[in-house]
């Protein structure tokens, strides 16, 4: 299948590459590495993401090449969607992108719904960046320092510095090769994990106060409201990693972060209501991708998420999540 993708790209005039809203390190790293590889082969490319790029990833030197204007879809003959279980994860531009003559789906999520004319979904890959590395190699592209930093960042962040259960042999062998190409692990780790704004620290304090534990002690739930974000003058990029505090509580097997989306409003019965994003993390004992899928989302066994239905209130989703504890661990 990857050979077919490479063959198709040889005849492409303008390739549109996109990844999911609220991008993480794997999404951004994969997007940049593939886009730069295409350009090195003389392929015209547009790299797109609907959301602002989180500050912790702006050290990647080509990150300013990522555009956020949906109008760029015009004149593209091929679209490559990265790290998305379904095409709608790229945001409002999804319908336009669906009309591009040829859509290629590259992902590693177990809940991928198989969209696109060509698809390469490898659930054994530690990150989409691992698949992008293989594709770049198959294209016979020389990996530059910029590509190497992007691939390394994607793998490092999606394995949580090689701590998650998706860490495989490829994670280490690819990263070893990227280091040989000039990547400095301590520098990237410092950029991604080492510095926090004062606002993030204040937000963490409020987030910790919000934690609720199910009666059986196996599920923890953290809530971030728009009011918390406004009070601490923070944005969605400051919430990255906060769920780990809830997940690392002794005895907890599933952690949940419920977050009101500051920028996503839906008109409901004449009023505006913020959308609610829900992130799920597991120690591996529970497959949270199945939980997310039941709410229309997706992900991996130990990390998944979904967006709550438009008519769901914050209190309503909290009750549903706490109710999961009784279903997952019946007495």
C-alpha distance (Angstrom), angle and dihedral (degrees) to the residues before:
residue distance angle dihedral
X1 . . .
X2 3.81 . .
X3 3.83 88.8 .
X4 3.81 88.5 55.9
X5 3.80 90.5 51.5
X6 3.80 91.5 52.2
X7 3.81 91.4 47.3
X8 3.81 91.9 51.0
X9 3.81 92.5 48.8
X10 3.80 90.5 57.3
X11 3.81 88.8 67.2
X12 3.82 96.7 40.8
X13 3.78 119.1 112.8
X14 3.81 101.1 -168.9
X15 3.81 123.6 10.0
X16 3.80 122.0 -158.3
X17 3.84 112.8 -156.4
X18 3.80 120.3 -168.8
X19 3.76 138.9 166.1
X20 3.78 136.6 -170.7
X21 3.80 128.6 -57.7
X22 3.82 116.6 -99.0
X23 3.82 88.5 29.6
X24 3.79 123.0 -147.8
X25 3.79 128.1 -154.7
X26 3.80 94.1 -83.5
X27 3.80 92.6 51.4
X28 3.80 94.1 48.8
X29 3.80 95.3 39.6
X30 3.81 92.5 49.9
X31 3.80 92.4 46.1
X32 3.81 94.0 51.0
X33 3.81 96.7 41.8
X34 3.81 93.3 50.7
X35 3.80 94.3 42.4
X36 3.80 92.6 51.0
X37 3.81 90.8 46.3
X38 3.80 91.2 53.4
X39 3.80 91.6 49.6
X40 3.79 90.7 51.9
X41 3.82 87.3 58.7
X42 3.81 92.6 49.4
X43 3.82 95.0 -105.0
X44 3.81 114.9 145.5
X45 3.79 107.7 -124.3
X46 3.79 140.3 -179.6
X47 3.82 117.2 -160.1
X48 3.81 112.3 -155.6
X49 3.80 140.2 -176.3
X50 3.78 125.6 164.7
X51 3.81 95.5 -146.4
X52 3.80 131.4 66.9
X53 3.80 111.5 -95.2
X54 3.83 110.6 -105.0
X55 3.80 112.1 -108.9
X56 3.82 92.8 -120.6
X57 3.82 90.7 65.7
X58 3.79 98.5 44.1
X59 3.81 90.4 93.4
X60 3.82 88.1 78.0
X61 3.78 100.4 103.5
X62 3.81 99.0 -134.6
X63 3.79 97.0 42.8
X64 3.81 91.0 108.5
X65 3.81 87.4 65.6
X66 3.81 89.9 71.7
X67 3.81 109.3 99.6
X68 3.81 127.9 -152.4
X69 3.81 102.2 -165.4
X70 3.80 114.0 107.9
X71 3.82 90.5 -151.2
X72 3.82 89.8 78.5
X73 3.81 90.3 79.0
X74 3.82 89.2 82.2
X75 3.83 116.4 107.0
X76 3.83 95.5 11.5
X77 3.81 114.2 133.5
X78 3.81 97.7 -173.2
X79 3.80 131.6 37.7
X80 3.80 124.6 -164.0
X81 3.79 115.3 -163.6
X82 3.80 114.2 -161.1
X83 3.81 131.5 -160.2
X84 3.82 94.7 -5.3
X85 3.80 126.7 128.7
X86 3.81 88.7 -156.2
X87 3.78 133.6 10.5
X88 3.81 93.4 -111.6
X89 3.81 89.2 69.5
X90 3.81 87.9 80.5
X91 3.81 89.1 68.7
X92 3.79 135.1 -131.5
X93 3.80 93.8 -8.6
X94 3.82 92.6 63.3
X95 3.82 95.9 99.7
X96 3.81 92.4 51.4
X97 3.79 91.9 46.7
X98 3.81 90.6 50.6
X99 3.80 87.3 62.7
X100 3.82 93.7 57.2
X101 3.84 105.8 111.5
X102 3.81 95.7 -117.2
X103 3.83 127.2 28.3
X104 3.81 122.9 -171.1
X105 3.81 120.1 -163.6
X106 3.85 117.9 -153.7
X107 3.79 116.8 176.0
X108 3.80 147.9 128.7
X109 3.82 101.3 -147.5
X110 3.80 117.1 121.1
X111 3.82 89.6 -142.9
X112 3.83 95.0 57.8
X113 3.81 108.2 137.7
X114 3.81 95.5 -146.6
X115 3.80 99.7 -112.2
X116 3.81 122.6 166.9
X117 3.80 137.4 53.7
X118 3.80 89.9 -92.9
X119 3.77 124.1 27.2
X120 3.78 135.9 -178.1
X121 3.79 110.2 -174.7
X122 3.79 116.0 167.6
X123 3.80 111.5 178.0
X124 3.81 91.0 -175.6
X125 3.82 91.4 64.0
X126 3.79 114.2 104.8
X127 3.81 90.4 -138.2
X128 3.78 140.4 -8.4
X129 3.81 84.4 -105.9
X130 3.83 87.9 67.7
X131 3.81 89.8 57.6
X132 3.81 91.3 45.8
X133 3.82 89.3 52.6
X134 3.81 89.4 55.2
X135 3.81 91.9 47.2
X136 3.80 92.3 50.2
X137 3.81 89.9 50.3
X138 3.80 90.9 49.9
X139 3.81 89.4 51.4
X140 3.82 87.2 56.1
X141 3.81 91.0 -124.4
X142 3.80 119.6 158.7
X143 3.79 106.9 -123.0
X144 3.80 110.6 -125.2
X145 3.79 126.8 -154.8
X146 3.83 90.1 -99.4
X147 3.80 92.3 52.6
X148 3.80 91.0 45.5
X149 3.81 92.8 52.9
X150 3.81 90.3 49.2
X151 3.81 94.2 49.1
X152 3.81 92.2 45.7
X153 3.82 91.5 49.1
X154 3.80 91.2 50.4
X155 3.80 93.9 51.7
X156 3.80 95.8 40.2
X157 3.80 94.1 51.7
X158 3.81 98.0 41.9
X159 3.80 91.4 51.3
X160 3.84 90.7 41.9
X161 3.80 90.6 -121.4
X162 3.83 91.3 -39.3
X163 3.82 93.6 -54.6
X164 3.81 100.7 111.6
X165 3.80 124.1 88.4
X166 3.84 90.6 -113.1
X167 3.82 89.0 70.5
X168 3.80 106.0 118.4
X169 3.79 138.0 170.9
X170 3.81 90.9 -88.8
X171 3.79 90.2 58.8
X172 3.79 90.0 63.1
X173 3.81 98.7 36.9
X174 3.81 94.3 49.0
X175 3.79 92.7 45.2
X176 3.81 90.0 48.9
X177 3.80 88.4 55.3
X178 3.82 91.5 47.4
X179 3.81 89.9 52.2
X180 3.79 89.6 51.6
X181 3.82 86.5 54.8
X182 3.80 91.1 57.3
X183 3.80 106.9 -84.0
X184 3.82 112.3 146.4
X185 3.84 107.7 -148.7
X186 3.80 94.4 -162.5
X187 3.80 91.4 52.9
X188 3.81 94.7 50.3
X189 3.82 92.4 44.0
X190 3.79 89.9 51.3
X191 3.80 91.7 49.4
X192 3.80 93.8 48.5
X193 3.80 102.1 35.5
X194 3.78 108.6 10.9
X195 3.79 108.2 74.9
X196 3.80 130.7 51.3
X197 3.78 131.1 -178.4
X198 3.79 119.0 -123.9
X199 3.79 87.6 -113.7
X200 3.80 91.4 58.4
X201 3.81 90.9 52.6
X202 3.81 90.1 51.3
X203 3.80 89.9 47.6
X204 3.81 90.5 50.4
X205 3.81 89.3 54.5
X206 3.82 91.2 53.8
X207 3.81 91.6 43.3
X208 3.80 92.1 53.4
X209 3.81 90.1 50.3
X210 3.81 89.4 53.8
X211 3.82 95.6 57.8
X212 3.80 115.6 122.7
X213 3.81 124.8 -172.9
X214 3.79 125.0 -150.3
X215 3.79 118.0 -115.9
X216 3.81 91.6 -103.5
X217 3.82 91.9 49.6
X218 3.81 94.0 -125.4
X219 3.81 100.1 105.3
X220 3.80 127.2 53.8
X221 3.79 124.7 -168.7
X222 3.80 127.8 -161.4
X223 3.82 121.7 -170.4
X224 3.80 128.7 -156.9
X225 3.80 116.0 -172.2
X226 3.79 130.0 -168.6
X227 3.79 87.8 -112.2
X228 3.83 90.7 59.0
X229 3.79 90.9 50.9
X230 3.81 92.0 47.5
X231 3.79 92.8 47.4
X232 3.81 93.1 51.9
X233 3.84 94.5 37.0
X234 3.81 90.6 -126.0
X235 3.80 134.4 137.8
X236 3.79 136.5 -148.1
X237 3.82 91.1 -82.7
X238 3.84 88.6 66.0
X239 3.82 91.5 60.7
X240 3.80 94.7 65.8
X241 3.81 110.0 124.7
X242 3.81 97.3 4.5
X243 3.80 91.2 116.2
X244 3.82 89.4 66.2
X245 3.80 89.8 72.2
X246 3.80 89.3 59.9
X247 3.79 92.6 42.8
X248 3.80 95.1 51.9
X249 3.81 94.7 58.3
X250 3.80 110.1 121.2
X251 3.81 112.3 -97.1
X252 3.81 95.2 12.7
X253 3.82 115.4 128.9
X254 3.81 99.1 173.8
X255 3.80 127.2 34.8
X256 3.79 124.0 -167.9
X257 3.80 130.1 -163.5
X258 3.80 115.0 -163.8
X259 3.79 112.0 -166.3
X260 3.78 131.3 -179.1
X261 3.78 108.2 -137.0
X262 3.79 109.4 -126.2
X263 3.78 95.4 -157.6
X264 3.79 102.0 35.7
X265 3.78 113.4 84.1
X266 3.78 127.6 167.5
X267 3.78 124.3 -165.9
X268 3.78 109.1 -122.8
X269 3.83 122.5 179.6
X270 3.79 91.9 -23.9
X271 3.82 96.8 -46.6
X272 3.78 135.1 89.4
X273 3.79 120.4 -114.0
X274 3.77 127.8 -179.2
X275 3.77 118.8 -118.1
X276 3.80 117.6 -115.3
X277 3.79 123.0 -134.1
X278 3.80 118.5 -160.0
X279 3.82 123.4 -160.8
X280 3.81 122.2 -166.7
X281 3.79 128.8 -161.9
X282 3.79 129.4 -177.8
X283 3.78 137.1 -173.7
X284 3.81 86.6 -130.7
X285 3.79 96.9 -92.4
X286 3.81 91.2 98.9
X287 3.82 126.1 43.2
X288 3.81 100.8 -130.8
X289 3.82 92.0 -179.0
X290 3.82 87.7 72.5
X291 3.80 90.6 51.8
X292 3.81 91.1 49.2
X293 3.81 91.4 46.9
X294 3.81 90.5 54.8
X295 3.82 87.0 60.1
X296 3.81 93.8 45.4
X297 3.80 96.3 -95.0
X298 3.78 134.5 99.4
X299 3.77 148.0 -166.3
X300 3.78 138.4 130.9
X301 3.80 135.5 -36.4
X302 3.81 91.8 -95.9
X303 3.83 101.3 26.5
X304 3.80 127.5 37.7
X305 3.78 142.9 134.2
X306 3.79 148.9 -174.0
X307 3.80 142.6 -167.9
X308 3.79 114.6 -114.6
X309 3.80 119.9 -118.2
X310 3.80 114.2 -87.7
X311 3.81 93.4 -110.3
X312 3.82 94.3 50.6
X313 3.80 116.8 108.7
X314 3.79 124.9 -148.0
X315 3.81 90.3 -110.4
X316 3.79 90.4 47.6
X317 3.79 95.1 53.4
X318 3.81 91.1 46.0
X319 3.80 90.3 55.2
X320 3.81 90.8 49.0
X321 3.80 92.1 50.0
X322 3.81 94.1 48.4
X323 3.80 87.8 47.7
X324 3.80 88.5 59.4
X325 3.79 89.5 69.6
X326 3.80 91.1 66.3
X327 3.81 91.2 47.8
X328 3.82 96.0 46.3
X329 3.80 96.8 42.8
X330 3.83 107.9 25.0
X331 3.77 115.5 -171.0
